[in-house]
Each structure stands twice: as structure tokens, then as C-alpha cells.
Amino acid sequence: MTGAYVLINCSAGKVGSVLRSLRRMGVKEARAVTGLHDIVAFVQAPNPNALGRVVVEKIQTAEGVQRTITMVAVKV
């Protein structure tokens, strides 16, 4: 499995609806946070290409999402 943390910026007033959308699309965990970003989500997929599709085709196209930053988790 490939995992990544996705930092999400939302339109004003849309954090709650974006969180609900993320849960409906099967995102493992998502939390509203303070600071530069509105939501931090943890996403898992079978491989890096599938992970990319989740981010680009699902998360980035969700209503209320303005921008994402994806940080792939690595083992060290």
C-alpha cells in the first residue's frame, strides 16, 4: 500500500462539506486543522498511480477544494 498525507485548502465555509465528501470517497482519515491549511487527510491506495488518481480525480475535484499538497509517506 502507498500512503500519503494530503493538505487541503478549502473555500470559505466549506470545510465541513469537504470533510463529509472525503469520508464518502473512502479517505482513511481526515481532520480539520488550524494554520495554513484547512484539512489534513491520510489517503491509502494499492500503488502510487492509484494514489495519484484518488488525489487528482476525487479530492481535487470535490466541491469546495481549492488546492492540495500531497506528501507521500516513506519508510526510512
Buried (B, 14 or more C-beta within 10 A) or exposed (E): EBBBBBBBBBEEEBBEBBBEBBEEBEBEEBEBEEEEBBBBBBBBBEEEEEBBEBBEEBBBEBEBBEEBEBEEEEEE
